[in-house]
Amino acid sequence: MTTMREEAAPETHGVTVQEIGAVDLAGEIEGMDGRQLRMRMVTIQPGGTFGPMHDHQDRPGIVYILAGTITDHRGGVTTEYGPGLGWPEDRTTLHWLENRGSVPAVEISVDIVSRS
């Protein structure tokens, strides 16, 4: 983990997102009408960013890194996550991501979202 001055978060580039699956939570859990549990595979190419700065209000989730290294920027702190590591994304999360490495970084992201 490295503490540094937070720079302006760039827009998303070099990122592909593949939806793996989703479960409609209406009828599964009381009070979850209009929500779904979603799983995606996100690939960030070397030099790619997943921005701009975004929050996870009303969209909690968890991320697991399959390959490469993803740098998470939040609150002026950068944290690098490699394969086998991950992080929660809760209502207090405000961040952006980048791949500073030389190989694609691949994550599995699972979250609860409004059905679209």
C-alpha positions in Angstrom: 0.0 0.0 0.0 1.3 3.4 -0.9 0.1 6.8 0.2 0.3 9.5 -2.4 -1.5 12.7 -3.5 -4.7 11.6 -5.3 -4.7 12.8 -8.9 -7.8 13.4 -11.0 -9.3 10.0 -12.0 -9.2 9.4 -15.7 -12.1 8.1 -17.8 -12.3 4.4 -18.5 -10.2 3.1 -21.4 -8.6 -0.3 -22.2 -11.4 -2.2 -20.3 -13.7 -5.0 -21.4 -16.6 -6.2 -19.3 -18.2 -9.6 -19.8 -21.4 -10.5 -17.9 -21.1 -14.0 -16.6 -24.5 -14.3 -15.1 -27.2 -12.7 -13.0 -30.0 -13.8 -10.6 -33.2 -11.8 -10.2 -33.5 -11.3 -6.4 -37.3 -10.6 -6.5 -38.9 -13.4 -4.6 -35.5 -14.8 -3.4 -35.0 -12.3 -0.5 -37.8 -10.2 0.9 -37.3 -6.5 0.0 -35.1 -7.1 -3.0 -37.6 -6.6 -5.7 -36.0 -4.7 -8.6 -32.5 -5.9 -7.7 -30.2 -8.6 -9.1 -27.1 -10.4 -8.0 -24.6 -9.9 -10.9 -21.3 -11.5 -11.8 -18.9 -10.0 -14.4 -15.4 -10.6 -15.6 -13.5 -7.3 -16.1 -10.3 -7.2 -18.0 -8.1 -4.1 -17.8 -5.3 -3.9 -20.4 -1.8 -2.6 -19.4 -2.2 1.1 -19.0 -6.0 0.8 -18.9 -8.1 2.6 -16.3 -11.6 2.0 -14.9 -12.8 5.4 -14.0 -13.7 8.1 -13.4 -13.9 8.2 -9.6 -17.1 6.3 -8.7 -18.9 5.1 -5.6 -20.8 2.0 -4.7 -23.8 3.6 -3.0 -26.7 1.2 -3.4 -24.4 -1.3 -5.3 -22.4 -3.4 -2.8 -20.0 -5.9 -4.2 -16.8 -7.8 -3.9 -13.9 -8.2 -6.3 -11.5 -11.1 -6.8 -8.3 -10.9 -9.0 -7.7 -13.8 -11.3 -4.6 -12.5 -13.2 -2.3 -9.5 -13.3 -2.3 -6.6 -10.8 -5.0 -4.0 -10.3 -4.1 -0.7 -8.5 -7.1 0.6 -6.5 -7.1 4.4 -5.8 -9.2 5.6 -2.9 -8.8 8.5 -0.4 -5.3 9.3 -1.6 -4.1 5.8 -1.0 -3.2 3.3 -3.7 -3.3 -0.4 -3.0 -2.1 -3.1 -5.5 -4.0 -6.4 -5.7 -2.7 -9.5 -7.5 -4.1 -12.9 -8.2 -5.9 -14.5 -5.2 -6.6 -11.1 -3.6 -9.6 -8.8 -3.7 -11.6 -6.2 -1.9 -15.1 -5.3 -0.8 -17.0 -2.5 -2.4 -19.5 -1.0 0.1 -21.4 2.2 0.6 -18.2 4.0 1.7 -16.2 3.0 -1.4 -15.1 5.9 -3.6 -12.4 4.8 -6.0 -11.0 4.2 -9.5 -8.8 1.4 -10.8 -5.8 1.0 -13.1 -3.5 -1.6 -14.5 0.1 -0.4 -14.1 1.5 -3.8 -15.1 2.6 -5.2 -18.4 0.0 -8.0 -18.7 -3.8 -7.8 -18.7 -5.4 -7.7 -15.3 -8.6 -9.8 -14.9 -11.0 -9.6 -12.0 -14.3 -11.2 -11.1 -16.8 -8.7 -9.8 -20.0 -9.7 -8.0 -22.5 -7.0 -6.9 -26.1 -6.3 -6.2 -27.6 -3.8 -8.7 -30.9 -2.4 -9.8 -32.4 -4.4 -12.6 -32.0 -2.6 -15.9 
